[in-house]
């Protein structure tokens, strides 16, 4: 709890911390985590049924050298990552998930978190939720994130419920300027928005969520 952890490097995964022992629970609170790099998971990795709790942290200026998750990689089957009151910014992924990549069969939640100015060379400029992952987002903001492929703010290929989420001013060089989804798309109680919606996939539910002023070179400026 408290302090800074910065400018650490790993040749494989997790420039700062790899929670890889099962069962294992790691809690990180009120820390600035920045300037770290690794092949995947620039700063943090959780895997092998480990659970990571991160609260009241600033996570920024981290990067991957060739893999996914510029700052965080929630990896392997049945590992978990829970994030509350965190800011993710200026993180860069050479693969998917500019700030966070949640892998298949993982469980993750994001409460009162901000994702801004993150960049993914592939999908999910701010956040990538991969196949068969399950996630809940509440009271989060995604702003000014960039994906060179699809999902400028968020890419969803698993199951996700997003409530009171603001997705604005994100950019995709492919499809889905704000959000790209690979499955069924349901929305309700949405405020007025400025983007078109093209639903073509499975597992995304939006409630009281605003998607506005996003841009896609391909289809679905708001959601694809």
C-alpha positions as a printed Julia matrix, in Angstrom:
224×3 Matrix{Float64}:
   0.0     0.0     0.0
   1.3     3.41   -1.0
   4.4     4.51   -2.92
   5.64    4.09   -6.49
   6.88    1.14   -8.5
   8.46    2.14  -11.78
  10.79    1.37  -14.68
  11.04   -2.38  -14.28
  11.69   -4.74  -17.2
  11.03   -8.42  -17.89
  12.02  -10.34  -21.01
   8.89  -12.53  -20.85
   5.87  -11.27  -18.88
   5.07   -8.71  -16.14
   7.61   -5.94  -15.89
   6.52   -5.33  -12.28
   4.61   -8.31  -10.81
   3.52  -11.76  -11.99
   0.89  -13.45   -9.79
   1.39  -16.98  -11.04
   1.04  -19.25   -8.0
  -2.27  -21.02   -7.43
  -4.17  -20.33   -5.36
  -2.79  -16.83   -4.9
  -4.4   -13.49   -3.97
  -2.49  -10.24   -4.48
  -3.81   -6.83   -3.37
  -2.29   -3.55   -4.56
  -3.55   -0.21   -3.19
  -2.7     3.45   -3.66
   0.41    2.94   -5.79
   1.69    4.64   -8.93
   2.84    1.98  -11.4
   4.66    3.35  -14.41
   7.45    3.02  -16.94
   7.63   -0.79  -16.95
   7.86   -3.07  -19.98
   7.72   -6.76  -20.83
   6.95   -9.08  -23.72
   3.33   -9.27  -22.46
   1.64   -7.55  -19.53
   3.83   -4.45  -19.34
   3.45   -4.08  -15.57
   1.09   -6.72  -14.1
   0.14  -10.3   -14.96
  -2.22  -12.66  -13.16
  -2.45  -16.3   -14.24
  -2.93  -19.92  -13.1
  -6.11  -19.23  -11.08
  -4.48  -16.33   -9.23
  -6.56  -13.28   -8.23
  -5.39   -9.67   -8.43
  -7.1    -6.76   -6.61
  -5.97   -3.28   -7.65
  -7.48   -0.21   -5.97
  -6.79    3.56   -6.03
  -3.83    3.18   -8.39
  -2.44    5.18  -11.31
  -1.05    2.88  -14.0
   0.66    4.69  -16.84
   3.51    4.77  -19.38
   3.85    0.98  -19.45
   4.26   -1.05  -22.65
   4.6    -4.49  -24.16
   7.4    -5.39  -26.54
   5.47   -7.88  -28.66
   2.46   -9.27  -26.72
  -0.83   -8.13  -25.24
  -1.84   -5.91  -22.3
   0.19   -2.7   -22.32
  -0.18   -2.38  -18.53
  -2.08   -5.49  -17.35
  -2.58   -9.05  -18.66
  -5.3   -11.09  -16.92
  -4.04  -14.39  -18.29
  -4.74  -18.12  -18.36
  -7.98  -19.94  -17.6
  -9.88  -18.9   -14.48
  -7.54  -16.15  -13.29
  -9.17  -12.96  -12.03
  -8.52   -9.23  -12.02
 -10.57   -6.68  -10.09
  -9.89   -2.95  -10.49
 -11.46   -0.1    -8.52
 -10.81    3.67   -8.63
  -7.89    3.23  -11.02
  -6.55    5.4   -13.84
  -4.93    3.78  -16.88
  -3.25    6.17  -19.28
  -0.46    6.42  -21.87
   0.01    2.65  -21.96
   0.94    0.93  -25.23
   0.45   -2.63  -26.4
   2.26   -4.18  -29.35
  -0.71   -6.55  -29.56
  -4.22   -6.3   -28.09
  -5.4    -4.25  -25.1
  -3.62   -0.91  -24.92
  -4.05   -0.79  -21.14
  -5.63   -4.13  -20.15
  -6.01   -7.49  -21.88
  -8.35  -10.03  -20.23
  -7.72  -13.46  -21.7
 -10.08  -16.38  -22.39
 -12.04  -17.8   -19.42
 -10.85  -14.97  -17.15
 -13.08  -12.95  -14.83
 -12.53   -9.2   -14.41
 -14.33   -6.11  -13.11
 -13.7    -2.38  -13.43
 -15.4     0.1   -11.08
 -14.89    3.89  -11.21
 -11.93    3.48  -13.55
 -10.61    5.81  -16.26
  -8.9     4.69  -19.48
  -7.42    7.43  -21.61
  -4.66    8.0   -24.18
  -3.85    4.29  -24.44
  -2.83    2.63  -27.74
  -3.08   -0.92  -29.09
  -1.35   -1.96  -32.28
  -4.14   -4.51  -32.77
  -7.56   -4.55  -31.02
  -8.89   -2.75  -27.95
  -7.22    0.64  -27.61
  -8.14    0.89  -23.93
  -9.41   -2.58  -23.02
  -9.53   -5.97  -24.74
 -11.96   -8.6   -23.36
 -11.11  -11.82  -25.17
 -13.1   -14.95  -26.09
 -15.09  -16.55  -23.23
 -13.97  -13.9   -20.73
 -16.57  -12.41  -18.37
 -16.43   -8.79  -17.25
 -18.45   -6.1   -15.48
 -17.78   -2.38  -15.98
 -19.47    0.26  -13.85
 -18.99    4.05  -13.76
 -15.99    3.95  -16.09
 -14.7     6.39  -18.72
 -12.88    5.58  -21.97
 -11.52    8.63  -23.73
  -8.96    9.31  -26.5
  -7.83    5.71  -26.87
  -6.6     4.35  -30.22
  -6.65    0.9   -31.85
  -4.84    0.26  -35.11
  -7.28   -2.58  -35.82
 -10.77   -2.57  -34.21
 -12.32   -1.3   -30.97
 -10.82    2.14  -30.39
 -12.0     2.28  -26.78
 -13.01   -1.31  -26.02
 -12.99   -4.61  -27.92
 -15.31   -7.33  -26.59
 -15.2   -10.96  -27.74
 -16.52  -12.43  -24.49
 -19.43  -11.51  -22.21
 -19.61   -8.06  -20.7
 -22.13   -5.85  -18.88
 -21.36   -2.12  -18.93
 -23.37    0.25  -16.72
 -22.96    4.04  -16.55
 -19.96    3.94  -18.86
 -18.82    6.88  -20.98
 -17.06    6.03  -24.25
 -16.05    9.14  -26.16
 -13.45   10.5   -28.59
 -11.85    7.12  -29.25
 -10.5     6.09  -32.66
 -10.22    2.84  -34.58
  -8.34    2.44  -37.84
 -10.67   -0.51  -38.51
 -14.2    -1.06  -37.18
 -15.84    0.13  -33.96
 -14.51    3.56  -33.08
 -15.92    3.34  -29.57
 -16.65   -0.37  -29.01
 -16.19   -3.44  -31.2
 -18.03   -6.62  -30.29
 -17.85  -10.13  -31.69
 -21.3   -11.21  -30.54
 -24.85  -10.26  -29.49
 -25.39   -6.64  -28.58
 -28.15   -5.36  -26.28
 -28.67   -1.81  -25.1
 -31.24   -0.07  -22.96
 -31.73    3.29  -21.24
 -29.08    4.83  -23.44
 -28.91    8.63  -23.55
 -28.92   10.32  -26.92
 -25.78    9.44  -28.85
 -24.14   10.62  -32.04
 -22.8     7.36  -33.51
 -24.44    4.59  -35.51
 -24.76    1.13  -33.97
 -24.12   -2.04  -35.93
 -24.75   -5.08  -33.7
 -23.17   -8.29  -34.94
 -22.11  -10.54  -32.13
 -22.5   -12.05  -28.71
 -22.46  -11.03  -25.08
 -22.36   -7.22  -24.75
 -25.0    -5.41  -22.67
 -24.97   -1.63  -22.28
 -27.07    0.13  -19.63
 -27.19    3.91  -19.07
 -24.12    4.17  -21.23
 -23.09    7.02  -23.51
 -21.13    6.35  -26.68
 -20.33    9.59  -28.5
 -17.91   11.36  -30.86
 -15.91    8.26  -31.68
 -14.41    7.62  -35.1
 -13.82    4.48  -37.18
 -12.15    4.24  -40.56
 -14.3     1.14  -41.2
 -17.83    0.47  -39.91
 -19.64    1.4   -36.71
 -18.36    4.75  -35.52
 -19.9     4.07  -32.11
 -20.32    0.3   -31.84
 -19.62   -2.38  -34.43
